[in-house]
Amino acid sequence: MSHIHVCLVSDQPIPNLTTILQFEPDKVILLATKDRSAESNRLEKVIRQKGVDVKTKEIKPYDMNNVISVCENLIKDYKNDEVTLNITGGTKIGTIGTYQVFYTCGKPIFYVNTQDDEIIKISPNEEKIPINVNMSIRDYLAAYGFNITNYVKEDRHINDRRHITEAIVQLAIKRPELIGEINRELKDIDKAVYPKKISLRNDRDMDLLCKKLVDYGLVERSRQTTIEIPDEDAAKYLRGFWFEEYLYMTAKSLNVNEVKLNVEGQWDASGKKSPRNEFDVLIAKRNRLFYISCKTANPDRYVDGTDESIGKDYLYELDALGDRALGLFGKKMLASARPVTNDYVKKRAEVMKIRLVDGRNIATMKDNLREWLTK
């Protein structure tokens, strides 16, 4: 006897994947309306990559008789097999129709309660089953139409220069204006000629940092206030990638399933050029995805020609990308190495349910992350 698992396709694919990964059926049948063909195609791709047979059956979104007929025929086709239903998602007509048929036939019906990390068995007898799925970041994003093409795969060098990263973090906490000076000296790093010399302030704190950079071999020093940066990778690190590495290392030290740094990829886009995006730090914990956008520029700086701070742009960029990739139960964080003093930005972050960790608060980033991941 085979296990046939039926799912209703909606714009939220993670509840479907949750029961598929947890129950490990022999075959999956997706019930999808015509306007959900893109979502069902993405789900099919992810499910097949797991080695599970899958096919989609079309149902009409507002035709109860059609939904009932499709479900009755499906159960008849697999009368000698175990057939179960994940009722999470779909239109109201689709939900009512499938429930009516499966309930009448005495087939197991499940609902995914992501909020409380449980799968609820609704029928024939009620039962709460803890979710034990550890969904990968790649699968999670693929289900929403984002295909990873690159990320930081080797992190040995990140751990090797951890003491440098932590020194810059302490400098950002103590003297955030010095971080701004480094950033300004490293504009257009992708267009620069290397090795590149930059001049820094003759300052005790800056001097201590430069000595550590030289001792590690990241830069050379030609004069007291001048350092020579060998290549674009070193420039990228000094201009702000150190902060992403700091968040990445901090997240990896916690009880999570997976952390990826600098995730690049493309969105599905049939018939046109696929748009690209990049995620600074992504964290997977159980069947949820957490996205951290890392910024080292001054969040209170005004956008050219406006009276609005760039921090507002950070929020809207994070919100738009997060909504597209994380679904209803993912979480978003804006981590700023420099303090956010604009009250509007703070209030907007709260309204948009974006966690803001900035300025001196990055000193307790591990505690902030731990609380954010479990709340």
C-alpha positions in Angstrom: 0.0 0.0 0.0 1.3 3.4 -1.0 0.8 6.7 0.8 -0.8 9.3 -1.5 -0.7 12.8 0.1 -2.9 15.5 -1.3 -2.3 19.3 -0.9 -4.2 22.4 -1.8 -1.9 24.9 -3.6 -1.9 28.6 -2.5 0.5 31.5 -2.4 2.0 30.0 0.8 3.9 26.8 -0.2 5.7 26.1 3.1 2.7 24.4 4.8 2.5 22.0 1.8 6.2 21.2 2.0 5.9 20.8 5.8 3.7 17.7 5.7 5.4 16.4 2.6 8.8 16.4 4.3 7.5 15.2 7.6 5.2 12.4 6.3 7.4 11.3 3.4 4.6 10.0 1.2 5.2 7.9 -1.9 3.3 10.2 -4.1 2.0 13.8 -3.9 -1.0 15.2 -5.7 -1.3 19.0 -5.8 -4.8 20.4 -6.3 -4.4 23.8 -7.9 -6.5 26.3 -9.7 -5.4 27.6 -13.1 -4.2 30.9 -11.6 -1.8 29.0 -9.3 0.1 27.1 -12.0 3.3 29.0 -11.2 3.1 28.0 -7.5 2.3 24.4 -8.3 5.2 24.2 -10.8 7.6 25.5 -8.2 6.3 23.0 -5.7 6.6 20.1 -8.2 10.2 21.0 -8.8 11.1 21.0 -5.1 9.2 17.8 -4.4 10.8 15.9 -7.3 14.2 16.9 -6.1 13.3 15.1 -2.9 12.8 11.9 -4.9 9.0 11.9 -4.5 6.6 11.3 -7.4 4.2 14.3 -7.9 1.6 15.5 -10.2 -0.9 18.4 -10.3 -4.7 18.1 -10.8 -6.6 21.3 -11.8 -9.7 22.3 -9.8 -12.0 25.2 -10.4 -11.7 27.9 -7.7 -15.4 28.6 -7.2 -17.1 25.5 -8.5 -18.0 23.2 -5.5 -19.3 20.4 -7.8 -16.0 20.4 -9.7 -13.9 20.2 -6.5 -16.0 17.4 -5.1 -15.9 15.5 -8.4 -12.1 15.7 -8.7 -11.6 14.6 -5.1 -14.1 11.7 -5.4 -12.3 10.4 -8.6 -9.0 10.8 -6.9 -10.0 8.7 -3.9 -11.5 6.1 -6.3 -8.3 6.0 -8.4 -6.3 5.2 -5.2 -8.9 3.1 -3.4 -6.2 0.5 -2.4 -3.8 3.1 -1.0 -3.6 5.3 2.0 -4.8 8.8 1.0 -4.3 11.8 3.2 -5.1 15.5 2.8 -3.3 18.7 3.9 -6.1 21.2 3.9 -3.9 24.2 4.6 -4.3 26.7 1.7 -6.5 27.0 -1.3 -9.8 28.9 -1.8 -12.7 28.6 0.6 -14.6 26.6 -2.0 -11.6 24.3 -2.5 -11.1 23.9 1.2 -14.8 23.1 1.9 -15.1 20.7 -1.1 -12.0 18.7 -0.3 -12.8 18.5 3.4 -16.4 17.3 2.6 -15.1 14.4 0.4 -12.2 13.3 2.6 -14.2 13.6 5.8 -17.1 11.5 4.3 -14.7 8.9 3.1 -13.0 8.7 6.5 -9.6 9.8 5.2 -7.0 11.5 7.4 -7.1 15.4 7.2 -4.3 17.6 8.4 -3.8 21.3 9.0 -0.4 23.0 9.5 -0.3 25.4 12.4 3.0 27.1 11.6 2.5 29.7 14.4 2.7 27.0 17.1 5.0 24.5 15.3 2.4 21.8 15.0 0.5 19.7 12.5 -3.1 19.3 13.6 -4.9 16.1 12.6 -8.5 17.2 12.2 -10.1 13.9 11.2 -11.0 11.1 11.8 -9.7 11.8 15.3 -8.0 15.0 16.5 -4.3 14.9 17.3 -1.5 17.5 17.6 1.8 16.4 16.0 4.9 18.5 16.7 6.6 19.7 13.5 10.1 18.2 13.3 10.9 19.4 9.7 14.3 21.1 9.2 13.6 22.8 5.9 16.7 23.9 4.0 17.1 27.5 2.9 17.5 26.4 -0.7 14.1 24.5 -0.6 12.4 27.3 1.2 13.4 29.9 -1.3 12.9 27.7 -4.3 9.3 27.1 -3.2 8.8 30.9 -3.5 10.5 31.1 -6.9 14.0 32.2 -5.8 16.8 29.9 -7.1 20.1 30.2 -5.3 23.1 30.6 -7.6 25.9 31.5 -5.1 26.7 32.0 -1.4 29.7 31.9 0.8 30.5 28.1 0.9 33.9 28.2 2.6 34.0 30.1 5.9 37.4 29.2 7.3 38.7 32.6 6.5 35.8 34.2 8.3 36.7 32.4 11.5 40.4 33.1 10.9 39.9 36.8 10.9 37.2 36.8 13.6 39.4 38.9 16.0 39.7 41.6 13.2 35.9 41.5 12.7 35.3 41.8 16.5 37.8 44.7 16.7 35.8 46.6 14.0 32.6 45.8 15.8 34.0 47.4 19.0 35.2 50.4 17.0 31.7 50.8 15.5 30.2 50.7 19.0 32.7 53.2 20.5 33.4 55.5 17.5 30.7 55.0 14.7 32.0 58.1 12.9 35.3 56.3 12.1 33.3 53.5 10.4 31.8 56.3 8.3 35.2 57.6 7.3 36.4 54.1 6.2 33.2 53.8 4.1 33.7 57.1 2.4 37.3 56.3 1.5 36.1 53.1 -0.2 33.5 54.3 -2.6 33.2 52.5 -5.9 35.4 49.7 -4.9 34.4 47.6 -7.9 35.9 50.4 -10.2 39.0 51.0 -8.2 42.6 50.1 -9.3 44.4 47.8 -6.9 46.4 48.0 -4.8 44.5 51.0 -3.5 45.8 53.5 -1.0 43.4 55.3 1.4 44.1 58.0 4.0 42.6 57.7 7.4 42.4 60.0 10.4 45.4 60.2 12.7 43.6 58.8 15.7 44.5 56.4 18.5 41.5 54.0 17.9 42.0 54.0 14.1 45.7 53.4 14.7 45.0 50.4 16.8 42.7 48.9 14.2 45.3 49.5 11.4 47.9 47.7 13.4 45.6 44.7 13.7 44.8 44.8 10.0 48.5 44.9 9.1 49.4 42.1 11.6 46.8 39.9 10.1 48.0 40.6 6.6 44.8 42.2 5.3 46.5 45.5 4.4 49.9 47.1 4.3 50.8 50.5 5.8 52.9 53.0 3.9 52.6 55.9 6.4 51.0 56.5 9.8 47.7 57.5 8.2 47.8 55.6 5.0 47.0 52.0 4.3 47.3 50.0 1.0 44.4 47.6 0.2 45.6 44.7 -2.0 42.4 43.7 -3.8 38.6 44.2 -4.1 37.8 41.4 -1.6 39.8 43.2 1.2 38.1 46.5 0.2 34.7 44.9 0.3 35.4 43.5 3.8 36.5 46.8 5.1 33.6 48.7 3.6 31.0 46.7 5.4 31.2 42.9 4.8 32.8 42.6 8.2 29.4 43.3 9.6 27.7 40.6 7.6 30.5 38.2 8.8 29.8 39.2 12.4 26.1 38.5 12.0 26.8 35.2 10.3 29.2 34.0 13.0 26.8 35.1 15.7 23.9 33.2 14.1 26.0 30.1 13.7 26.8 30.1 17.4 23.1 29.6 18.2 20.7 26.6 18.1 19.6 26.9 14.5 19.5 24.5 11.6 21.3 26.4 8.9 22.9 29.8 8.2 23.9 31.2 4.8 25.9 34.3 4.1 25.7 36.6 1.0 23.1 34.5 -0.8 22.7 35.4 -4.5 20.1 34.1 -6.9 17.4 34.7 -9.5 13.6 34.8 -9.4 11.5 32.7 -11.7 10.3 34.9 -14.6 8.9 33.1 -17.6 9.4 34.8 -20.9 11.6 37.6 -19.6 15.0 38.2 -18.0 15.0 36.8 -14.4 15.5 39.6 -11.8 18.3 39.0 -9.4 18.6 39.7 -5.6 21.0 39.2 -2.8 20.4 38.3 0.9 23.0 39.3 3.4 22.3 36.7 6.1 19.6 33.9 6.1 18.8 31.7 9.0 16.7 28.5 8.9 15.2 27.3 12.1 12.8 24.3 11.8 10.4 25.3 9.0 10.9 29.1 9.2 13.3 31.5 7.5 14.8 34.6 9.1 16.4 37.3 7.0 18.9 39.9 8.3 19.8 43.0 6.2 23.1 44.4 7.4 24.0 48.1 7.0 27.1 50.0 7.9 26.3 53.3 6.2 24.8 56.2 8.2 21.1 55.4 8.4 20.2 59.0 9.3 21.8 60.4 6.1 19.3 62.1 3.9 18.5 60.7 0.5 19.7 63.1 -2.2 17.1 65.8 -3.0 14.7 64.8 -0.2 14.2 65.4 3.5 13.9 61.6 4.2 16.6 59.5 5.7 18.1 56.5 3.9 17.0 54.4 6.8 13.5 54.5 5.4 14.7 53.1 2.1 16.4 50.3 4.0 13.1 49.4 5.6 11.1 49.4 2.4 13.8 47.4 0.5 13.9 44.8 3.3 10.1 44.6 3.6 9.5 44.1 -0.1 12.2 41.4 -0.5 11.3 39.7 2.8 7.6 39.5 1.9 8.4 38.0 -1.5 10.8 35.4 -0.1 9.7 34.6 3.5 6.0 34.1 3.4 3.6 34.8 6.3 5.8 33.3 9.1 9.3 34.4 8.1 10.9 37.2 10.0 12.9 40.3 9.0 15.7 42.2 10.8 17.5 45.4 10.0 20.9 45.4 11.7 22.7 48.7 11.5 26.3 49.0 12.8 25.6 52.7 13.3 22.8 54.1 15.5 19.4 55.0 14.1 18.2 58.2 15.7 15.3 59.0 13.3 12.0 58.4 15.2 10.0 57.9 12.0 12.3 55.0 10.9 12.1 53.4 14.4 8.3 53.6 14.4 8.0 52.4 10.8 10.2 49.4 11.6 7.8 48.5 14.5 4.7 48.9 12.3 6.3 46.8 9.5 7.3 44.1 12.1 10.9 44.5 11.2 13.3 43.9 14.2 15.8 46.8 14.4 19.1 46.3 16.1 21.4 49.3 15.9 24.4 51.1 17.3 25.4 50.0 20.8 22.8 47.3 20.7 25.0 45.3 18.4 27.2 44.6 21.4 24.5 42.2 22.6 23.7 40.8 19.2 23.8 37.2 20.3 21.1 37.8 22.9 19.1 39.9 20.4 19.2 37.1 17.9 18.4 34.4 20.3 15.3 36.2 21.5 14.2 37.1 18.0 14.6 33.5 16.8 12.5 32.0 19.6 9.8 34.7 20.2 
